[in-house]
Amino acid sequence: MSLQQQIETQITQNFPVAFMQLDNESHMHSGPATESHFKLTLVSEAFQGLSKVKRHQKVYQVLAEQMPQFHALALHTFSPEEWGAQVPVSTPCKGGH
């Protein structure tokens, strides 16, 4: 199972997911053959009333086993009420290829 699949599985098993998109953005940083940089957009009722920091901590806790295997994870977390159905655009890494 790829690292991306492991992350997706952990998220869907641990959050009530209204929307999820996990993008492997490694090609913007380290080259196409790696799984080092990801962007996760996650909409969940579990984030209702939580600060951005608390939301990210919840995700990090769920991904504790996978986190040592990648370099970066950009998180965009929303409650269903906040969700505007638009995935944020990432900017290329200045130090990558």
N, CA and C of each residue as an Amber inpcrd file, in Angstrom:
protein
   291
   0.8570000  -1.1730000   0.0000000   0.0000000   0.0000000   0.0000000
   0.9050000   1.2380000   0.0000000   0.6110000   2.1690000  -0.8740000
   1.4090000   3.3940000  -0.9470000   1.1890000   4.2490000   0.3010000
   2.1050000   5.1620000   0.5370000   1.9690000   6.0710000   1.6650000
   0.7060000   6.9140000   1.5230000   0.4120000   7.3530000   0.3110000
  -0.8110000   8.1300000   0.0790000  -2.0460000   7.3250000   0.4580000
  -2.0780000   6.0600000   0.0940000  -3.2140000   5.2020000   0.4540000
  -3.3030000   5.0050000   1.9680000  -2.1580000   4.8850000   2.6340000
  -2.1540000   4.7340000   4.0900000  -2.7470000   5.9710000   4.7610000
  -2.3470000   7.1460000   4.2770000  -2.8660000   8.3950000   4.8380000
  -4.3730000   8.4790000   4.6280000  -4.8210000   8.1960000   3.4050000
  -6.2590000   8.2510000   3.1020000  -7.0390000   7.2950000   3.9860000
  -6.5200000   6.1020000   4.1730000  -7.1870000   5.0950000   5.0060000
  -7.2940000   5.5730000   6.4490000  -6.2100000   6.0820000   7.0060000
  -6.2270000   6.5650000   8.3880000  -7.2440000   7.6850000   8.5710000
  -7.2840000   8.6160000   7.6210000  -8.2190000   9.7410000   7.7290000
  -9.6580000   9.2470000   7.6630000  -9.9760000   8.4240000   6.6800000
 -11.3700000   7.9770000   6.5220000 -11.8190000   7.0730000   7.6670000
 -10.8960000   6.3900000   8.3140000 -11.2570000   5.5270000   9.4380000
 -11.4020000   6.2990000  10.7490000 -10.8660000   7.5130000  10.8000000
 -10.8320000   8.2380000  12.0700000 -11.5920000   9.5540000  12.0910000
 -12.1140000   9.9770000  10.9610000 -12.8860000  11.2190000  10.8950000
 -14.1960000  10.9710000  10.1500000 -15.2750000  11.6320000  10.5540000
 -16.4800000  11.6290000   9.7180000 -16.2170000  12.6000000   8.5570000
 -15.9070000  12.0620000   7.3980000 -15.4530000  12.8650000   6.2620000
 -16.6280000  13.3230000   5.4010000 -16.7510000  14.6420000   5.2610000
 -17.7370000  15.2130000   4.3310000 -17.0920000  15.4270000   2.9650000
 -15.7920000  15.7350000   2.9730000 -15.0030000  15.8900000   1.7460000
 -13.5500000  15.6790000   2.1150000 -12.8310000  14.9840000   1.2320000
 -11.3980000  14.8020000   1.4230000 -10.7220000  14.7720000   0.0680000
  -9.6130000  15.4870000  -0.0180000  -8.7620000  15.4010000  -1.1930000
  -7.3240000  15.4110000  -0.7090000  -6.5860000  14.3600000  -1.0430000
  -5.1790000  14.2580000  -0.6810000  -4.3750000  14.2850000  -1.9700000
  -3.5600000  15.3170000  -2.1220000  -2.7380000  15.4810000  -3.3190000
  -1.2860000  15.2010000  -2.9790000  -0.6450000  14.3740000  -3.8080000
   0.7860000  14.1450000  -3.6880000   1.4610000  15.2590000  -4.4890000
   2.0870000  16.1800000  -3.7910000   2.7300000  17.3310000  -4.4330000
   4.2520000  17.1800000  -4.4650000   4.7240000  15.9670000  -4.3600000
   6.1620000  15.7140000  -4.3310000   6.8450000  16.1950000  -5.6020000
   6.1650000  16.1100000  -6.7250000   6.7540000  16.5500000  -7.9980000
   7.1100000  18.0340000  -7.9860000   6.4780000  18.8000000  -7.1010000
   6.7580000  20.2330000  -6.9890000   7.9690000  20.4980000  -6.0940000
   8.4920000  19.4280000  -5.4870000   9.5550000  19.5970000  -4.5030000
  10.7310000  18.6560000  -4.7460000  10.4630000  17.3600000  -4.7950000
  11.5390000  16.3690000  -4.7870000  11.6060000  15.5100000  -6.0400000
  10.6990000  15.6740000  -6.9430000  10.6590000  14.8260000  -8.1260000
   9.4570000  13.9150000  -8.0960000   9.0480000  13.3890000  -9.2460000
   7.7970000  12.6320000  -9.3740000   7.7810000  11.2570000  -8.7170000
   8.9230000  10.6720000  -8.4250000   8.9440000   9.2910000  -7.9440000
   8.8840000   9.1740000  -6.4180000   8.6500000  10.2690000  -5.7210000
   8.6670000  10.2030000  -4.2650000   7.2840000  10.4490000  -3.6700000
   7.1660000  10.1500000  -2.4130000   5.9740000  10.4800000  -1.6270000
   6.4580000  11.2630000  -0.4110000   6.8640000  12.5010000  -0.6580000
   7.4610000  13.3020000   0.4040000   6.6400000  14.5160000   0.8010000
   5.8130000  15.0410000  -0.1020000   5.0390000  16.2550000   0.1500000
   3.5810000  16.0170000  -0.2310000   2.6900000  16.2840000   0.7220000
   1.2600000  16.0880000   0.4850000   0.4760000  17.3320000   0.8770000
  -0.6890000  17.4760000   0.2580000  -1.6500000  18.5100000   0.6520000
  -2.9640000  17.8070000   0.9340000  -3.4940000  18.0050000   2.1320000
  -4.7540000  17.3930000   2.5310000  -5.7930000  18.4800000   2.7570000
  -6.8680000  18.4020000   2.0130000  -8.0380000  19.2340000   2.2550000
  -9.0750000  18.3100000   2.8680000  -9.5050000  18.6490000   4.0760000
 -10.4090000  17.7700000   4.8170000 -11.5430000  18.5740000   5.4210000
 -12.7600000  18.1390000   5.1180000 -13.9630000  18.7480000   5.6820000
 -14.5980000  17.6990000   6.5850000 -14.7570000  18.0630000   7.8560000
 -15.2900000  17.1030000   8.8190000 -16.0500000  17.8180000   9.9270000
 -17.0980000  17.1850000  10.3510000 -17.8700000  17.6690000  11.4990000
 -17.0030000  17.6840000  12.7610000 -15.9590000  16.8490000  12.7730000
 -15.0570000  16.7870000  13.9330000 -14.3330000  18.1010000  14.1850000
 -14.3040000  18.9930000  13.1940000 -13.6030000  20.2730000  13.3380000
 -14.5000000  21.4040000  13.8220000 -15.7850000  21.1340000  13.9640000
 -16.7250000  22.1670000  14.4020000 -16.2940000  22.7550000  15.7410000
 -16.1240000  24.0650000  15.7860000 -15.7960000  24.7580000  17.0220000
 -14.3440000  24.6850000  17.4500000 -13.4900000  24.0480000  16.6480000
 -12.0750000  23.9300000  17.0040000 -11.2390000  24.9750000  16.2760000
 -10.1820000  25.4220000  16.9120000  -9.2330000  26.3290000  16.2680000
  -8.4380000  25.5570000  15.2150000  -7.7660000  26.2940000  14.3560000
  -6.9320000  25.6690000  13.3220000  -5.8620000  24.7850000  13.9630000
  -5.2620000  25.2440000  15.0350000  -4.2240000  24.4760000  15.7190000
  -4.7830000  23.1550000  16.2410000  -5.9390000  23.1880000  16.8840000
  -6.5570000  21.9650000  17.4180000  -6.9290000  20.9940000  16.2970000
  -7.4000000  21.5260000  15.1860000  -7.7460000  20.6750000  14.0310000
  -6.5040000  19.9620000  13.5190000  -5.4280000  20.7140000  13.3560000
  -4.1870000  20.1240000  12.8530000  -3.6460000  19.0920000  13.8350000
  -3.7370000  19.3700000  15.1230000  -3.2890000  18.3990000  16.1200000
  -4.0620000  17.0920000  16.0110000  -5.3610000  17.1680000  15.7550000
  -6.1810000  15.9580000  15.5930000  -5.6990000  15.1360000  14.3990000
  -5.3920000  15.8190000  13.3020000  -4.9000000  15.1220000  12.1060000
  -3.5380000  14.5070000  12.3860000  -2.6340000  15.2630000  13.0040000
  -1.3050000  14.7390000  13.3160000  -1.3830000  13.5150000  14.2250000
  -2.3070000  13.5410000  15.1610000  -2.4730000  12.4040000  16.0650000
  -2.8900000  11.1480000  15.2870000  -3.8080000  11.3140000  14.3680000
  -4.2850000  10.1840000  13.5570000  -3.1770000   9.6460000  12.6480000
  -2.3040000  10.5280000  12.1740000  -1.2510000  10.1360000  11.2350000
   0.1060000   9.9160000  11.9150000   0.1080000   9.6920000  13.2060000
   1.3630000   9.5740000  13.9600000   2.3140000   8.5210000  13.3720000
   1.7940000   7.4040000  12.9110000   2.6510000   6.3470000  12.3580000
   3.1900000   6.7090000  10.9810000   2.4430000   7.4580000  10.1870000
   2.8550000   7.7940000   8.8260000   3.7670000   9.0180000   8.7720000
   3.6610000   9.9210000   9.7190000   4.3730000  11.1950000   9.6480000
   5.8890000  11.0660000   9.4920000   6.5600000  10.1170000  10.1270000
   8.0100000  10.0120000   9.9130000   8.3880000   9.6160000   8.4790000
   7.4220000   9.1810000   7.6920000   7.6990000   8.7000000   6.3440000
   7.6270000   9.7860000   5.2680000   7.1760000  10.9890000   5.6120000
   7.1240000  12.0610000   4.6220000   7.7050000  13.3390000   5.2050000
   7.9850000  14.2950000   4.3130000   8.6470000  15.5340000   4.7180000
   7.6550000  16.6390000   5.0850000   6.5520000  16.7540000   4.3300000
   5.6320000  17.8730000   4.5520000   4.1870000  17.4680000   4.2880000
   3.3000000  18.0820000   5.0810000   1.8660000  17.8870000   4.9140000
   1.1800000  19.2390000   5.0960000   0.6830000  19.7870000   4.0000000
  -0.0790000  21.0380000   4.0610000  -1.5150000  20.6680000   4.4070000
  -2.0350000  21.2670000   5.4590000  -3.3870000  20.9490000   5.9200000
  -4.3270000  22.1220000   5.6890000  -5.4870000  21.7970000   5.1290000
  -6.5800000  22.7590000   4.9550000  -7.8030000  22.0730000   5.5400000
  -8.1830000  22.4760000   6.7420000  -9.2460000  21.7940000   7.4820000
 -10.4380000  22.7290000   7.6700000 -11.6210000  22.1760000   7.4420000
 -12.8520000  22.9580000   7.5000000 -13.9530000  22.1550000   8.1650000
 -14.8540000  22.8490000   8.8340000 -16.1110000  22.2200000   9.2380000
 -17.0270000  22.2850000   8.0120000 -18.0890000  21.4970000   7.9650000
 -18.9990000  21.5650000   6.8110000 -19.5760000  22.9630000   6.5890000
 -19.8180000  23.6990000   7.6730000 -20.3800000  25.0440000   7.5500000
 -19.3950000  26.0300000   6.9260000 -18.1020000  25.7940000   7.1150000
 -17.0660000  26.6850000   6.5860000 -16.6800000  26.3690000   5.1470000
 -16.9540000  25.1590000   4.7340000 -16.4510000  24.6470000   3.4580000
 -17.0570000  25.3990000   2.2770000 -16.1930000  25.8810000   1.4060000
 -16.6160000  26.5880000   0.2070000 -16.4320000  25.7760000  -1.0590000
 -16.1460000  24.4810000  -0.9220000 -15.9850000  23.5680000  -2.0520000
 -14.8720000  23.9930000  -3.0030000 -13.8170000  24.5860000  -2.4850000
 -12.7000000  24.9950000  -3.3210000 -11.4030000  24.5730000  -2.6430000
 -10.6400000  23.7180000  -3.3200000  -9.3660000  23.2520000  -2.7800000
  -8.3270000  24.3460000  -2.9770000  -7.6300000  24.7490000  -1.9150000
  -6.6090000  25.7900000  -2.0440000  -5.4960000  25.3850000  -3.0080000
  -4.9760000  26.3360000  -3.7510000  -3.9060000  26.1000000  -4.7090000
  -2.5610000  26.2080000  -4.0040000  -1.6810000  25.2740000  -4.2850000
  -0.3420000  25.2830000  -3.6980000   0.6250000  26.0360000  -4.5880000
   1.6340000  26.6170000  -3.9600000   2.6810000  27.2880000  -4.7170000
   3.8900000  26.3780000  -4.8170000   4.6290000  26.4530000  -5.9170000
   5.8150000  25.5970000  -6.0670000   6.8640000  25.9070000  -5.0090000
   7.6070000  24.9060000  -4.6260000   8.6850000  25.0480000  -3.6640000
   9.8590000  25.7610000  -4.3360000  10.4140000  26.7560000  -3.6970000
  11.5370000  27.5060000  -4.2760000  12.8120000  26.6840000  -4.2560000
  12.9080000  25.7050000  -3.3830000  14.1260000  24.9210000  -3.2910000
  14.0500000  23.5940000  -4.0170000  12.9180000  23.2890000  -4.6190000
  12.7400000  21.9870000  -5.2890000  13.1480000  22.0100000  -6.7300000
  12.8040000  20.9270000  -7.4170000  13.1590000  20.7790000  -8.8330000
  12.0760000  21.3170000  -9.7200000
